[in-house]
């Protein structure tokens, strides 16, 4: 009788532990699925924290996509609205290559989403500076739109502390 109670208590403890350990991973998967999809870039704005000055980065009509997979992988590519078009790839000048590079951003990796913040764990990036880093973004969802806001940080362009706001619209 005593052995039966010990066995029952042990089984119950294992079940409770399994349920307790299992819930966080299911919750993370459910939250990740809320963000999953393909989104088209609507706007990309930078605001200087000290002055409130806002600039349309990459012009008024940048183009791009961000894809959040249900498998927790993500990929992003966006470009400026006005980009140079080389006449011939074989005879492209170094300056044309620089101009193209300066008018794009791209990276891929995995992501975690907790309902308020998304963290992009970057595997590969167009500039190599972000490879191996974590990029944290605040997330706001408004209907089909997802607004990602960077944390305040000095800009590599001019050193001014700024935040970037990227507005995306779901396409699938």
N, C-alpha and C positions, 0 to 999 in steps of 0.2 A: 504494500500500500504506500509506504513512504517512498519507495523507488519510483512508483507511478507518478506521485506528486512532483518529485524532483524532475522527472522526464517531461511532464506537462509544463512545468515552470520554465524549463530550459527551452522547449519548443516555443513557448509564448515569448520569451525574451529574444530569441532569434528572429521571430516574426516582427516584433516591435522594432528591433534594430534594423532589419531589412527595410521596413516601411520608412523609418526615419531617415535612413541613408538614401533611399530611392526618391523621396519627394524632391529634394533640391535639384537633382538632375532632370526630373520631369518638368519642374517649374522652369528651369533654364531653357529646356527644349521648347516648351510652350511659348515662353517670352520670345525666343529666337524666331519661332514661326510667325509671330505677330509682325516682325520686320521683313520677313522673307519676301522677295519679289524683285522686279526690275523697275527702276525709277529713272526718269529723264530729268536732266538738269534744267531748272527754270531760271535760277539766278545765283550769282556768286558775288557777295558783297563783303567788303572789309571795312571795319570801323576802328578808327584809332581811339583807344580808350580815353586818353587825356583830353582830346578835343571834340570827340563825337563825330569827326569828319568821316563820311561814308563814301566809298569808291566802288563802282562796279568793276570788279576784277574780271579780266577777259572780255570786257565790253558788255553792252546791253543784252546781247543774245548769245551767250556761250552755249556750246553744245556738249553733251556728254551723258553718260549713264553710270549708275551704280547698281550692282547686282548683289543682293544678299541671298545666299542659298540656304535651303533648309538643312544642309549639311554643315552649317556654320562657316562656310567659305564666302569670301566677298571679293569683288573686283570693281575698280573704279577707273574711268577714263573720261577726261573732259578737256576741251580745247577752247581757245578764244574765238570770238565771233569773226574776227578778221585775221586770217592766217595767210602767209605767203604761199604761192603755188609755184614750185620749181618747174622750169621748162622741161627738164630731163633729169631723171635720177642719176644717170651715169655722169653728167657734167655738173652736178650740184656743187655750189661753192660752200666753203666752210661757213661763211656768214649766213647763207640760206639755211644750213643745218642748225646753226645757233638760233636763228629766228624761229624756226619750227620748234625747237626744244623749249624755248622760253614761252611758248604759247600753248603749253599742254601740261597736264599732270596725270599720272597713272600709277597705280599700285594694286597689289593683290595680297591676300593673306586669309587669315581666319578672323572671326569676330565673335564677341560676346555682347549680349544686349540684356540689360536688367530692367527694361521698361522706361528708364530715364536717360541712361547713358549707354553709348555703344563704344566698345574698344576694338579698334582695328589692330590686329597683330600682324604687322607687315612682313611678308616673306620676300617680296620683290618690289622695287620701286624704280620709276623712270630716272630719278636723280641720285639713286644709291644712298642718299642721306637718310631716308626713312626706312631702308631695309634693316630688319632686325629690331625695329622700334614698335612701341604701342602708341597709337594715335587715339586719344579719347575725345569724344564728341557728345555734347548734350543733345538729346533728341526730343523734338516736339512733333506730335502727329496732329494734323488738321485735315480730316477727311482723307482724300487720296494723297495729300502732300505730307512729306516728311522734311522737317527743317533740322539740319545738323549745324550746331554752333561749336566752334573750337574753344578751347580754354584760352584765357588771356595769355599772350606770350609775345616776346619781341619778334618783330617781322624780320626775315632775312633780307628783305628789300631795303629797309631803312632803319632798322633797330627800334622803331616805335612799338610800344605794347599795343596789340590789336586783337580783335576777334574777327573771325570770318564766319559768315552765315551762308550756307548753301541750301537752297530750296529745291527739292526734288518732287516730281509727281509720278505716281505709280502708273505704269503702262500695261501691266498684265493683270 
